[in-house]
Amino acid sequence: MVDHVGYMQRALDLARKALDQDEFPVGCVVVHEDAVIAHGARKNTRGDTPSELDHAEMIALRRLESLEATVDRGRITLYSTLEPCLMCYGALLISGIGTLVYAYEDAMGGGAACDRTQLPTLYRDNPMDVVPGVCRAESLALFKAFFSRPHIQYWRDSLLARYTLAQPDSYL
């Protein structure tokens, strides 16, 4: 049996480190045959012009591509503390990742809930499994902490911020 909670805890550790640096708290680990082979954490969300390219999943995928060994991508599980956006979700599909496990739903920009049958063949034909809500409470707590910091402006008044801050503490 796969230890989704254990691997998600490793992604949450990366998200906590990002939060400690006032970055958007997304962490990601890539697992193949019970080993973490790549990882990433969100960066470059601070400042006046935050980057929308340095997502944890994209960083992890770049690291995966830099590995010398070839692995069966269909046997890879990617763990993310936030539901991947459309950019990241599309990259996961194109990369042939077999399973996506995420903690907290992205009410504003999550791509995992899209109807793949309506997408072009490149995206539609990947049989990726999606497992939502693993360690949701821990991830929600990180996002609540992020959006509660008065000096952080990234997505400050967004739908995701409002949705997150309105979540009942009973989830925590």
Chimera marker file (.cmm) of the C-alpha trace (Angstrom):
<marker_set name="trace">
<marker id="1" x="0.000" y="0.000" z="0.000" r="1" g="1" b="0" radius="0.5"/>
<marker id="2" x="1.297" y="3.450" z="-0.937" r="1" g="1" b="0" radius="0.5"/>
<marker id="3" x="2.052" y="5.832" z="1.926" r="1" g="1" b="0" radius="0.5"/>
<marker id="4" x="0.318" y="8.916" z="0.512" r="1" g="1" b="0" radius="0.5"/>
<marker id="5" x="0.362" y="10.643" z="3.910" r="1" g="1" b="0" radius="0.5"/>
<marker id="6" x="4.093" y="10.105" z="4.429" r="1" g="1" b="0" radius="0.5"/>
<marker id="7" x="5.018" y="11.494" z="1.021" r="1" g="1" b="0" radius="0.5"/>
<marker id="8" x="2.583" y="14.396" z="1.399" r="1" g="1" b="0" radius="0.5"/>
<marker id="9" x="4.253" y="15.217" z="4.729" r="1" g="1" b="0" radius="0.5"/>
<marker id="10" x="7.504" y="15.632" z="2.803" r="1" g="1" b="0" radius="0.5"/>
<marker id="11" x="5.779" y="17.995" z="0.380" r="1" g="1" b="0" radius="0.5"/>
<marker id="12" x="4.309" y="19.877" z="3.355" r="1" g="1" b="0" radius="0.5"/>
<marker id="13" x="7.824" y="20.243" z="4.812" r="1" g="1" b="0" radius="0.5"/>
<marker id="14" x="8.878" y="21.975" z="1.588" r="1" g="1" b="0" radius="0.5"/>
<marker id="15" x="5.764" y="24.166" z="1.729" r="1" g="1" b="0" radius="0.5"/>
<marker id="16" x="6.578" y="25.159" z="5.328" r="1" g="1" b="0" radius="0.5"/>
<marker id="17" x="10.083" y="26.160" z="4.276" r="1" g="1" b="0" radius="0.5"/>
<marker id="18" x="8.596" y="28.276" z="1.482" r="1" g="1" b="0" radius="0.5"/>
<marker id="19" x="6.178" y="29.895" z="3.946" r="1" g="1" b="0" radius="0.5"/>
<marker id="20" x="9.089" y="30.629" z="6.305" r="1" g="1" b="0" radius="0.5"/>
<marker id="21" x="10.492" y="32.748" z="3.470" r="1" g="1" b="0" radius="0.5"/>
<marker id="22" x="7.106" y="34.427" z="2.838" r="1" g="1" b="0" radius="0.5"/>
<marker id="23" x="6.665" y="32.428" z="-0.358" r="1" g="1" b="0" radius="0.5"/>
<marker id="24" x="3.372" y="30.861" z="-1.457" r="1" g="1" b="0" radius="0.5"/>
<marker id="25" x="3.336" y="27.582" z="0.533" r="1" g="1" b="0" radius="0.5"/>
<marker id="26" x="3.395" y="24.967" z="-2.183" r="1" g="1" b="0" radius="0.5"/>
<marker id="27" x="5.697" y="21.984" z="-1.955" r="1" g="1" b="0" radius="0.5"/>
<marker id="28" x="5.956" y="19.050" z="-4.297" r="1" g="1" b="0" radius="0.5"/>
<marker id="29" x="7.700" y="15.670" z="-4.307" r="1" g="1" b="0" radius="0.5"/>
<marker id="30" x="8.017" y="13.183" z="-7.153" r="1" g="1" b="0" radius="0.5"/>
<marker id="31" x="8.056" y="9.515" z="-6.130" r="1" g="1" b="0" radius="0.5"/>
<marker id="32" x="9.078" y="6.478" z="-8.163" r="1" g="1" b="0" radius="0.5"/>
<marker id="33" x="9.313" y="2.961" z="-6.692" r="1" g="1" b="0" radius="0.5"/>
<marker id="34" x="9.062" y="4.200" z="-3.089" r="1" g="1" b="0" radius="0.5"/>
<marker id="35" x="11.804" y="6.813" z="-3.473" r="1" g="1" b="0" radius="0.5"/>
<marker id="36" x="11.624" y="10.589" z="-3.814" r="1" g="1" b="0" radius="0.5"/>
<marker id="37" x="13.476" y="11.313" z="-7.056" r="1" g="1" b="0" radius="0.5"/>
<marker id="38" x="12.697" y="15.028" z="-7.447" r="1" g="1" b="0" radius="0.5"/>
<marker id="39" x="11.114" y="17.865" z="-5.502" r="1" g="1" b="0" radius="0.5"/>
<marker id="40" x="10.248" y="21.521" z="-5.726" r="1" g="1" b="0" radius="0.5"/>
<marker id="41" x="8.882" y="24.422" z="-3.741" r="1" g="1" b="0" radius="0.5"/>
<marker id="42" x="7.182" y="27.590" z="-4.970" r="1" g="1" b="0" radius="0.5"/>
<marker id="43" x="9.497" y="30.550" z="-5.310" r="1" g="1" b="0" radius="0.5"/>
<marker id="44" x="9.566" y="34.102" z="-6.592" r="1" g="1" b="0" radius="0.5"/>
<marker id="45" x="6.132" y="35.149" z="-5.308" r="1" g="1" b="0" radius="0.5"/>
<marker id="46" x="7.567" y="38.037" z="-3.309" r="1" g="1" b="0" radius="0.5"/>
<marker id="47" x="8.137" y="41.487" z="-4.743" r="1" g="1" b="0" radius="0.5"/>
<marker id="48" x="6.310" y="43.744" z="-7.142" r="1" g="1" b="0" radius="0.5"/>
<marker id="49" x="6.368" y="41.379" z="-10.134" r="1" g="1" b="0" radius="0.5"/>
<marker id="50" x="6.031" y="37.796" z="-8.935" r="1" g="1" b="0" radius="0.5"/>
<marker id="51" x="6.881" y="35.017" z="-11.370" r="1" g="1" b="0" radius="0.5"/>
<marker id="52" x="4.084" y="32.732" z="-12.462" r="1" g="1" b="0" radius="0.5"/>
<marker id="53" x="6.540" y="30.221" z="-13.911" r="1" g="1" b="0" radius="0.5"/>
<marker id="54" x="8.331" y="29.071" z="-10.757" r="1" g="1" b="0" radius="0.5"/>
<marker id="55" x="5.617" y="26.748" z="-9.496" r="1" g="1" b="0" radius="0.5"/>
<marker id="56" x="6.661" y="23.842" z="-7.283" r="1" g="1" b="0" radius="0.5"/>
<marker id="57" x="5.444" y="21.296" z="-9.826" r="1" g="1" b="0" radius="0.5"/>
<marker id="58" x="7.365" y="22.913" z="-12.695" r="1" g="1" b="0" radius="0.5"/>
<marker id="59" x="10.559" y="23.012" z="-10.618" r="1" g="1" b="0" radius="0.5"/>
<marker id="60" x="10.100" y="19.337" z="-9.701" r="1" g="1" b="0" radius="0.5"/>
<marker id="61" x="9.438" y="18.397" z="-13.347" r="1" g="1" b="0" radius="0.5"/>
<marker id="62" x="12.618" y="20.223" z="-14.437" r="1" g="1" b="0" radius="0.5"/>
<marker id="63" x="14.564" y="18.246" z="-11.828" r="1" g="1" b="0" radius="0.5"/>
<marker id="64" x="12.924" y="15.028" z="-13.009" r="1" g="1" b="0" radius="0.5"/>
<marker id="65" x="13.965" y="15.772" z="-16.583" r="1" g="1" b="0" radius="0.5"/>
<marker id="66" x="17.559" y="16.360" z="-15.480" r="1" g="1" b="0" radius="0.5"/>
<marker id="67" x="17.913" y="12.829" z="-14.072" r="1" g="1" b="0" radius="0.5"/>
<marker id="68" x="20.275" y="10.654" z="-16.041" r="1" g="1" b="0" radius="0.5"/>
<marker id="69" x="18.284" y="7.496" z="-15.397" r="1" g="1" b="0" radius="0.5"/>
<marker id="70" x="15.132" y="6.916" z="-17.357" r="1" g="1" b="0" radius="0.5"/>
<marker id="71" x="12.055" y="5.989" z="-15.372" r="1" g="1" b="0" radius="0.5"/>
<marker id="72" x="8.624" y="4.831" z="-16.392" r="1" g="1" b="0" radius="0.5"/>
<marker id="73" x="6.666" y="8.076" z="-15.981" r="1" g="1" b="0" radius="0.5"/>
<marker id="74" x="3.417" y="6.145" z="-15.703" r="1" g="1" b="0" radius="0.5"/>
<marker id="75" x="4.723" y="4.689" z="-12.422" r="1" g="1" b="0" radius="0.5"/>
<marker id="76" x="5.508" y="8.116" z="-10.945" r="1" g="1" b="0" radius="0.5"/>
<marker id="77" x="3.343" y="9.739" z="-8.290" r="1" g="1" b="0" radius="0.5"/>
<marker id="78" x="3.584" y="13.491" z="-7.825" r="1" g="1" b="0" radius="0.5"/>
<marker id="79" x="2.505" y="14.943" z="-4.465" r="1" g="1" b="0" radius="0.5"/>
<marker id="80" x="1.585" y="18.622" z="-4.214" r="1" g="1" b="0" radius="0.5"/>
<marker id="81" x="0.266" y="20.634" z="-1.290" r="1" g="1" b="0" radius="0.5"/>
<marker id="82" x="-2.054" y="22.560" z="-3.628" r="1" g="1" b="0" radius="0.5"/>
<marker id="83" x="-4.087" y="21.331" z="-6.563" r="1" g="1" b="0" radius="0.5"/>
<marker id="84" x="-1.979" y="22.138" z="-9.636" r="1" g="1" b="0" radius="0.5"/>
<marker id="85" x="-3.014" y="25.052" z="-11.821" r="1" g="1" b="0" radius="0.5"/>
<marker id="86" x="-3.843" y="24.479" z="-15.490" r="1" g="1" b="0" radius="0.5"/>
<marker id="87" x="-0.228" y="25.129" z="-16.556" r="1" g="1" b="0" radius="0.5"/>
<marker id="88" x="1.162" y="22.550" z="-14.128" r="1" g="1" b="0" radius="0.5"/>
<marker id="89" x="-1.663" y="20.083" z="-14.670" r="1" g="1" b="0" radius="0.5"/>
<marker id="90" x="-1.092" y="20.235" z="-18.422" r="1" g="1" b="0" radius="0.5"/>
<marker id="91" x="2.644" y="19.708" z="-17.937" r="1" g="1" b="0" radius="0.5"/>
<marker id="92" x="1.955" y="16.678" z="-15.721" r="1" g="1" b="0" radius="0.5"/>
<marker id="93" x="-0.343" y="15.191" z="-18.361" r="1" g="1" b="0" radius="0.5"/>
<marker id="94" x="2.125" y="15.793" z="-21.182" r="1" g="1" b="0" radius="0.5"/>
<marker id="95" x="4.939" y="14.352" z="-19.048" r="1" g="1" b="0" radius="0.5"/>
<marker id="96" x="3.012" y="11.110" z="-18.630" r="1" g="1" b="0" radius="0.5"/>
<marker id="97" x="2.902" y="11.215" z="-14.820" r="1" g="1" b="0" radius="0.5"/>
<marker id="98" x="0.809" y="8.265" z="-13.609" r="1" g="1" b="0" radius="0.5"/>
<marker id="99" x="-0.693" y="9.645" z="-10.400" r="1" g="1" b="0" radius="0.5"/>
<marker id="100" x="-1.271" y="13.088" z="-8.931" r="1" g="1" b="0" radius="0.5"/>
<marker id="101" x="-1.956" y="13.395" z="-5.207" r="1" g="1" b="0" radius="0.5"/>
<marker id="102" x="-2.769" y="16.828" z="-3.817" r="1" g="1" b="0" radius="0.5"/>
<marker id="103" x="-3.716" y="18.192" z="-0.422" r="1" g="1" b="0" radius="0.5"/>
<marker id="104" x="-5.732" y="21.386" z="-0.800" r="1" g="1" b="0" radius="0.5"/>
<marker id="105" x="-8.095" y="22.276" z="-3.631" r="1" g="1" b="0" radius="0.5"/>
<marker id="106" x="-7.349" y="25.440" z="-5.604" r="1" g="1" b="0" radius="0.5"/>
<marker id="107" x="-10.782" y="27.047" z="-5.786" r="1" g="1" b="0" radius="0.5"/>
<marker id="108" x="-9.451" y="29.757" z="-8.079" r="1" g="1" b="0" radius="0.5"/>
<marker id="109" x="-7.125" y="28.061" z="-10.541" r="1" g="1" b="0" radius="0.5"/>
<marker id="110" x="-7.029" y="24.319" z="-9.995" r="1" g="1" b="0" radius="0.5"/>
<marker id="111" x="-6.835" y="22.233" z="-13.116" r="1" g="1" b="0" radius="0.5"/>
<marker id="112" x="-7.319" y="18.710" z="-11.792" r="1" g="1" b="0" radius="0.5"/>
<marker id="113" x="-11.106" y="18.946" z="-11.802" r="1" g="1" b="0" radius="0.5"/>
<marker id="114" x="-11.346" y="19.864" z="-15.471" r="1" g="1" b="0" radius="0.5"/>
<marker id="115" x="-13.193" y="17.514" z="-17.787" r="1" g="1" b="0" radius="0.5"/>
<marker id="116" x="-10.346" y="15.887" z="-19.707" r="1" g="1" b="0" radius="0.5"/>
<marker id="117" x="-12.763" y="14.431" z="-22.255" r="1" g="1" b="0" radius="0.5"/>
<marker id="118" x="-13.191" y="17.975" z="-23.579" r="1" g="1" b="0" radius="0.5"/>
<marker id="119" x="-9.443" y="18.574" z="-23.940" r="1" g="1" b="0" radius="0.5"/>
<marker id="120" x="-7.312" y="18.005" z="-27.037" r="1" g="1" b="0" radius="0.5"/>
<marker id="121" x="-5.830" y="14.529" z="-27.527" r="1" g="1" b="0" radius="0.5"/>
<marker id="122" x="-2.414" y="15.485" z="-26.115" r="1" g="1" b="0" radius="0.5"/>
<marker id="123" x="-3.988" y="15.989" z="-22.679" r="1" g="1" b="0" radius="0.5"/>
<marker id="124" x="-7.025" y="13.733" z="-22.872" r="1" g="1" b="0" radius="0.5"/>
<marker id="125" x="-5.234" y="10.467" z="-23.583" r="1" g="1" b="0" radius="0.5"/>
<marker id="126" x="-3.016" y="10.308" z="-20.480" r="1" g="1" b="0" radius="0.5"/>
<marker id="127" x="-4.579" y="7.932" z="-17.935" r="1" g="1" b="0" radius="0.5"/>
<marker id="128" x="-3.332" y="9.908" z="-14.904" r="1" g="1" b="0" radius="0.5"/>
<marker id="129" x="-5.098" y="9.065" z="-11.639" r="1" g="1" b="0" radius="0.5"/>
<marker id="130" x="-5.949" y="11.959" z="-9.302" r="1" g="1" b="0" radius="0.5"/>
<marker id="131" x="-6.195" y="11.594" z="-5.518" r="1" g="1" b="0" radius="0.5"/>
<marker id="132" x="-7.430" y="14.797" z="-3.782" r="1" g="1" b="0" radius="0.5"/>
<marker id="133" x="-7.529" y="15.841" z="-0.143" r="1" g="1" b="0" radius="0.5"/>
<marker id="134" x="-4.539" y="13.986" z="1.334" r="1" g="1" b="0" radius="0.5"/>
<marker id="135" x="-3.408" y="16.008" z="4.407" r="1" g="1" b="0" radius="0.5"/>
<marker id="136" x="-5.855" y="18.758" z="3.442" r="1" g="1" b="0" radius="0.5"/>
<marker id="137" x="-6.048" y="20.214" z="6.972" r="1" g="1" b="0" radius="0.5"/>
<marker id="138" x="-2.284" y="20.688" z="7.246" r="1" g="1" b="0" radius="0.5"/>
<marker id="139" x="-2.084" y="22.347" z="3.851" r="1" g="1" b="0" radius="0.5"/>
<marker id="140" x="-5.088" y="24.561" z="4.595" r="1" g="1" b="0" radius="0.5"/>
<marker id="141" x="-3.367" y="25.738" z="7.785" r="1" g="1" b="0" radius="0.5"/>
<marker id="142" x="-0.325" y="26.831" z="5.761" r="1" g="1" b="0" radius="0.5"/>
<marker id="143" x="-2.453" y="28.770" z="3.283" r="1" g="1" b="0" radius="0.5"/>
<marker id="144" x="-4.427" y="30.401" z="6.104" r="1" g="1" b="0" radius="0.5"/>
<marker id="145" x="-1.147" y="31.479" z="7.669" r="1" g="1" b="0" radius="0.5"/>
<marker id="146" x="0.089" y="32.838" z="4.333" r="1" g="1" b="0" radius="0.5"/>
<marker id="147" x="-3.043" y="34.836" z="3.566" r="1" g="1" b="0" radius="0.5"/>
<marker id="148" x="-3.195" y="36.154" z="7.152" r="1" g="1" b="0" radius="0.5"/>
<marker id="149" x="0.209" y="37.845" z="6.940" r="1" g="1" b="0" radius="0.5"/>
<marker id="150" x="-0.512" y="41.550" z="6.466" r="1" g="1" b="0" radius="0.5"/>
<marker id="151" x="2.740" y="42.289" z="4.620" r="1" g="1" b="0" radius="0.5"/>
<marker id="152" x="2.146" y="39.680" z="1.890" r="1" g="1" b="0" radius="0.5"/>
<marker id="153" x="0.423" y="40.956" z="-1.224" r="1" g="1" b="0" radius="0.5"/>
<marker id="154" x="0.561" y="37.874" z="-3.455" r="1" g="1" b="0" radius="0.5"/>
<marker id="155" x="-3.050" y="36.890" z="-4.284" r="1" g="1" b="0" radius="0.5"/>
<marker id="156" x="-4.122" y="39.022" z="-1.275" r="1" g="1" b="0" radius="0.5"/>
<marker id="157" x="-7.725" y="39.728" z="-2.364" r="1" g="1" b="0" radius="0.5"/>
<marker id="158" x="-8.132" y="36.771" z="-4.694" r="1" g="1" b="0" radius="0.5"/>
<marker id="159" x="-10.883" y="34.193" z="-4.758" r="1" g="1" b="0" radius="0.5"/>
<marker id="160" x="-8.401" y="31.664" z="-3.342" r="1" g="1" b="0" radius="0.5"/>
<marker id="161" x="-7.555" y="33.941" z="-0.403" r="1" g="1" b="0" radius="0.5"/>
<marker id="162" x="-11.218" y="34.592" z="0.384" r="1" g="1" b="0" radius="0.5"/>
<marker id="163" x="-12.108" y="30.898" z="0.013" r="1" g="1" b="0" radius="0.5"/>
<marker id="164" x="-9.191" y="29.830" z="2.203" r="1" g="1" b="0" radius="0.5"/>
<marker id="165" x="-9.802" y="32.342" z="4.987" r="1" g="1" b="0" radius="0.5"/>
<marker id="166" x="-13.515" y="31.424" z="5.032" r="1" g="1" b="0" radius="0.5"/>
<marker id="167" x="-12.787" y="27.710" z="5.615" r="1" g="1" b="0" radius="0.5"/>
<marker id="168" x="-13.964" y="26.663" z="9.102" r="1" g="1" b="0" radius="0.5"/>
<marker id="169" x="-11.273" y="25.974" z="11.672" r="1" g="1" b="0" radius="0.5"/>
<marker id="170" x="-12.906" y="22.601" z="12.291" r="1" g="1" b="0" radius="0.5"/>
<marker id="171" x="-10.895" y="21.423" z="9.265" r="1" g="1" b="0" radius="0.5"/>
<marker id="172" x="-7.743" y="22.326" z="11.141" r="1" g="1" b="0" radius="0.5"/>
<link id1="1" id2="2" r="1" g="1" b="0" radius="0.2"/>
<link id1="2" id2="3" r="1" g="1" b="0" radius="0.2"/>
<link id1="3" id2="4" r="1" g="1" b="0" radius="0.2"/>
<link id1="4" id2="5" r="1" g="1" b="0" radius="0.2"/>
<link id1="5" id2="6" r="1" g="1" b="0" radius="0.2"/>
<link id1="6" id2="7" r="1" g="1" b="0" radius="0.2"/>
<link id1="7" id2="8" r="1" g="1" b="0" radius="0.2"/>
<link id1="8" id2="9" r="1" g="1" b="0" radius="0.2"/>
<link id1="9" id2="10" r="1" g="1" b="0" radius="0.2"/>
<link id1="10" id2="11" r="1" g="1" b="0" radius="0.2"/>
<link id1="11" id2="12" r="1" g="1" b="0" radius="0.2"/>
<link id1="12" id2="13" r="1" g="1" b="0" radius="0.2"/>
<link id1="13" id2="14" r="1" g="1" b="0" radius="0.2"/>
<link id1="14" id2="15" r="1" g="1" b="0" radius="0.2"/>
<link id1="15" id2="16" r="1" g="1" b="0" radius="0.2"/>
<link id1="16" id2="17" r="1" g="1" b="0" radius="0.2"/>
<link id1="17" id2="18" r="1" g="1" b="0" radius="0.2"/>
<link id1="18" id2="19" r="1" g="1" b="0" radius="0.2"/>
<link id1="19" id2="20" r="1" g="1" b="0" radius="0.2"/>
<link id1="20" id2="21" r="1" g="1" b="0" radius="0.2"/>
<link id1="21" id2="22" r="1" g="1" b="0" radius="0.2"/>
<link id1="22" id2="23" r="1" g="1" b="0" radius="0.2"/>
<link id1="23" id2="24" r="1" g="1" b="0" radius="0.2"/>
<link id1="24" id2="25" r="1" g="1" b="0" radius="0.2"/>
<link id1="25" id2="26" r="1" g="1" b="0" radius="0.2"/>
<link id1="26" id2="27" r="1" g="1" b="0" radius="0.2"/>
<link id1="27" id2="28" r="1" g="1" b="0" radius="0.2"/>
<link id1="28" id2="29" r="1" g="1" b="0" radius="0.2"/>
<link id1="29" id2="30" r="1" g="1" b="0" radius="0.2"/>
<link id1="30" id2="31" r="1" g="1" b="0" radius="0.2"/>
<link id1="31" id2="32" r="1" g="1" b="0" radius="0.2"/>
<link id1="32" id2="33" r="1" g="1" b="0" radius="0.2"/>
<link id1="33" id2="34" r="1" g="1" b="0" radius="0.2"/>
<link id1="34" id2="35" r="1" g="1" b="0" radius="0.2"/>
<link id1="35" id2="36" r="1" g="1" b="0" radius="0.2"/>
<link id1="36" id2="37" r="1" g="1" b="0" radius="0.2"/>
<link id1="37" id2="38" r="1" g="1" b="0" radius="0.2"/>
<link id1="38" id2="39" r="1" g="1" b="0" radius="0.2"/>
<link id1="39" id2="40" r="1" g="1" b="0" radius="0.2"/>
<link id1="40" id2="41" r="1" g="1" b="0" radius="0.2"/>
<link id1="41" id2="42" r="1" g="1" b="0" radius="0.2"/>
<link id1="42" id2="43" r="1" g="1" b="0" radius="0.2"/>
<link id1="43" id2="44" r="1" g="1" b="0" radius="0.2"/>
<link id1="44" id2="45" r="1" g="1" b="0" radius="0.2"/>
<link id1="45" id2="46" r="1" g="1" b="0" radius="0.2"/>
<link id1="46" id2="47" r="1" g="1" b="0" radius="0.2"/>
<link id1="47" id2="48" r="1" g="1" b="0" radius="0.2"/>
<link id1="48" id2="49" r="1" g="1" b="0" radius="0.2"/>
<link id1="49" id2="50" r="1" g="1" b="0" radius="0.2"/>
<link id1="50" id2="51" r="1" g="1" b="0" radius="0.2"/>
<link id1="51" id2="52" r="1" g="1" b="0" radius="0.2"/>
<link id1="52" id2="53" r="1" g="1" b="0" radius="0.2"/>
<link id1="53" id2="54" r="1" g="1" b="0" radius="0.2"/>
<link id1="54" id2="55" r="1" g="1" b="0" radius="0.2"/>
<link id1="55" id2="56" r="1" g="1" b="0" radius="0.2"/>
<link id1="56" id2="57" r="1" g="1" b="0" radius="0.2"/>
<link id1="57" id2="58" r="1" g="1" b="0" radius="0.2"/>
<link id1="58" id2="59" r="1" g="1" b="0" radius="0.2"/>
<link id1="59" id2="60" r="1" g="1" b="0" radius="0.2"/>
<link id1="60" id2="61" r="1" g="1" b="0" radius="0.2"/>
<link id1="61" id2="62" r="1" g="1" b="0" radius="0.2"/>
<link id1="62" id2="63" r="1" g="1" b="0" radius="0.2"/>
<link id1="63" id2="64" r="1" g="1" b="0" radius="0.2"/>
<link id1="64" id2="65" r="1" g="1" b="0" radius="0.2"/>
<link id1="65" id2="66" r="1" g="1" b="0" radius="0.2"/>
<link id1="66" id2="67" r="1" g="1" b="0" radius="0.2"/>
<link id1="67" id2="68" r="1" g="1" b="0" radius="0.2"/>
<link id1="68" id2="69" r="1" g="1" b="0" radius="0.2"/>
<link id1="69" id2="70" r="1" g="1" b="0" radius="0.2"/>
<link id1="70" id2="71" r="1" g="1" b="0" radius="0.2"/>
<link id1="71" id2="72" r="1" g="1" b="0" radius="0.2"/>
<link id1="72" id2="73" r="1" g="1" b="0" radius="0.2"/>
<link id1="73" id2="74" r="1" g="1" b="0" radius="0.2"/>
<link id1="74" id2="75" r="1" g="1" b="0" radius="0.2"/>
<link id1="75" id2="76" r="1" g="1" b="0" radius="0.2"/>
<link id1="76" id2="77" r="1" g="1" b="0" radius="0.2"/>
<link id1="77" id2="78" r="1" g="1" b="0" radius="0.2"/>
<link id1="78" id2="79" r="1" g="1" b="0" radius="0.2"/>
<link id1="79" id2="80" r="1" g="1" b="0" radius="0.2"/>
<link id1="80" id2="81" r="1" g="1" b="0" radius="0.2"/>
<link id1="81" id2="82" r="1" g="1" b="0" radius="0.2"/>
<link id1="82" id2="83" r="1" g="1" b="0" radius="0.2"/>
<link id1="83" id2="84" r="1" g="1" b="0" radius="0.2"/>
<link id1="84" id2="85" r="1" g="1" b="0" radius="0.2"/>
<link id1="85" id2="86" r="1" g="1" b="0" radius="0.2"/>
<link id1="86" id2="87" r="1" g="1" b="0" radius="0.2"/>
<link id1="87" id2="88" r="1" g="1" b="0" radius="0.2"/>
<link id1="88" id2="89" r="1" g="1" b="0" radius="0.2"/>
<link id1="89" id2="90" r="1" g="1" b="0" radius="0.2"/>
<link id1="90" id2="91" r="1" g="1" b="0" radius="0.2"/>
<link id1="91" id2="92" r="1" g="1" b="0" radius="0.2"/>
<link id1="92" id2="93" r="1" g="1" b="0" radius="0.2"/>
<link id1="93" id2="94" r="1" g="1" b="0" radius="0.2"/>
<link id1="94" id2="95" r="1" g="1" b="0" radius="0.2"/>
<link id1="95" id2="96" r="1" g="1" b="0" radius="0.2"/>
<link id1="96" id2="97" r="1" g="1" b="0" radius="0.2"/>
<link id1="97" id2="98" r="1" g="1" b="0" radius="0.2"/>
<link id1="98" id2="99" r="1" g="1" b="0" radius="0.2"/>
<link id1="99" id2="100" r="1" g="1" b="0" radius="0.2"/>
<link id1="100" id2="101" r="1" g="1" b="0" radius="0.2"/>
<link id1="101" id2="102" r="1" g="1" b="0" radius="0.2"/>
<link id1="102" id2="103" r="1" g="1" b="0" radius="0.2"/>
<link id1="103" id2="104" r="1" g="1" b="0" radius="0.2"/>
<link id1="104" id2="105" r="1" g="1" b="0" radius="0.2"/>
<link id1="105" id2="106" r="1" g="1" b="0" radius="0.2"/>
<link id1="106" id2="107" r="1" g="1" b="0" radius="0.2"/>
<link id1="107" id2="108" r="1" g="1" b="0" radius="0.2"/>
<link id1="108" id2="109" r="1" g="1" b="0" radius="0.2"/>
<link id1="109" id2="110" r="1" g="1" b="0" radius="0.2"/>
<link id1="110" id2="111" r="1" g="1" b="0" radius="0.2"/>
<link id1="111" id2="112" r="1" g="1" b="0" radius="0.2"/>
<link id1="112" id2="113" r="1" g="1" b="0" radius="0.2"/>
<link id1="113" id2="114" r="1" g="1" b="0" radius="0.2"/>
<link id1="114" id2="115" r="1" g="1" b="0" radius="0.2"/>
<link id1="115" id2="116" r="1" g="1" b="0" radius="0.2"/>
<link id1="116" id2="117" r="1" g="1" b="0" radius="0.2"/>
<link id1="117" id2="118" r="1" g="1" b="0" radius="0.2"/>
<link id1="118" id2="119" r="1" g="1" b="0" radius="0.2"/>
<link id1="119" id2="120" r="1" g="1" b="0" radius="0.2"/>
<link id1="120" id2="121" r="1" g="1" b="0" radius="0.2"/>
<link id1="121" id2="122" r="1" g="1" b="0" radius="0.2"/>
<link id1="122" id2="123" r="1" g="1" b="0" radius="0.2"/>
<link id1="123" id2="124" r="1" g="1" b="0" radius="0.2"/>
<link id1="124" id2="125" r="1" g="1" b="0" radius="0.2"/>
<link id1="125" id2="126" r="1" g="1" b="0" radius="0.2"/>
<link id1="126" id2="127" r="1" g="1" b="0" radius="0.2"/>
<link id1="127" id2="128" r="1" g="1" b="0" radius="0.2"/>
<link id1="128" id2="129" r="1" g="1" b="0" radius="0.2"/>
<link id1="129" id2="130" r="1" g="1" b="0" radius="0.2"/>
<link id1="130" id2="131" r="1" g="1" b="0" radius="0.2"/>
<link id1="131" id2="132" r="1" g="1" b="0" radius="0.2"/>
<link id1="132" id2="133" r="1" g="1" b="0" radius="0.2"/>
<link id1="133" id2="134" r="1" g="1" b="0" radius="0.2"/>
<link id1="134" id2="135" r="1" g="1" b="0" radius="0.2"/>
<link id1="135" id2="136" r="1" g="1" b="0" radius="0.2"/>
<link id1="136" id2="137" r="1" g="1" b="0" radius="0.2"/>
<link id1="137" id2="138" r="1" g="1" b="0" radius="0.2"/>
<link id1="138" id2="139" r="1" g="1" b="0" radius="0.2"/>
<link id1="139" id2="140" r="1" g="1" b="0" radius="0.2"/>
<link id1="140" id2="141" r="1" g="1" b="0" radius="0.2"/>
<link id1="141" id2="142" r="1" g="1" b="0" radius="0.2"/>
<link id1="142" id2="143" r="1" g="1" b="0" radius="0.2"/>
<link id1="143" id2="144" r="1" g="1" b="0" radius="0.2"/>
<link id1="144" id2="145" r="1" g="1" b="0" radius="0.2"/>
<link id1="145" id2="146" r="1" g="1" b="0" radius="0.2"/>
<link id1="146" id2="147" r="1" g="1" b="0" radius="0.2"/>
<link id1="147" id2="148" r="1" g="1" b="0" radius="0.2"/>
<link id1="148" id2="149" r="1" g="1" b="0" radius="0.2"/>
<link id1="149" id2="150" r="1" g="1" b="0" radius="0.2"/>
<link id1="150" id2="151" r="1" g="1" b="0" radius="0.2"/>
<link id1="151" id2="152" r="1" g="1" b="0" radius="0.2"/>
<link id1="152" id2="153" r="1" g="1" b="0" radius="0.2"/>
<link id1="153" id2="154" r="1" g="1" b="0" radius="0.2"/>
<link id1="154" id2="155" r="1" g="1" b="0" radius="0.2"/>
<link id1="155" id2="156" r="1" g="1" b="0" radius="0.2"/>
<link id1="156" id2="157" r="1" g="1" b="0" radius="0.2"/>
<link id1="157" id2="158" r="1" g="1" b="0" radius="0.2"/>
<link id1="158" id2="159" r="1" g="1" b="0" radius="0.2"/>
<link id1="159" id2="160" r="1" g="1" b="0" radius="0.2"/>
<link id1="160" id2="161" r="1" g="1" b="0" radius="0.2"/>
<link id1="161" id2="162" r="1" g="1" b="0" radius="0.2"/>
<link id1="162" id2="163" r="1" g="1" b="0" radius="0.2"/>
<link id1="163" id2="164" r="1" g="1" b="0" radius="0.2"/>
<link id1="164" id2="165" r="1" g="1" b="0" radius="0.2"/>
<link id1="165" id2="166" r="1" g="1" b="0" radius="0.2"/>
<link id1="166" id2="167" r="1" g="1" b="0" radius="0.2"/>
<link id1="167" id2="168" r="1" g="1" b="0" radius="0.2"/>
<link id1="168" id2="169" r="1" g="1" b="0" radius="0.2"/>
<link id1="169" id2="170" r="1" g="1" b="0" radius="0.2"/>
<link id1="170" id2="171" r="1" g="1" b="0" radius="0.2"/>
<link id1="171" id2="172" r="1" g="1" b="0" radius="0.2"/>
</marker_set>
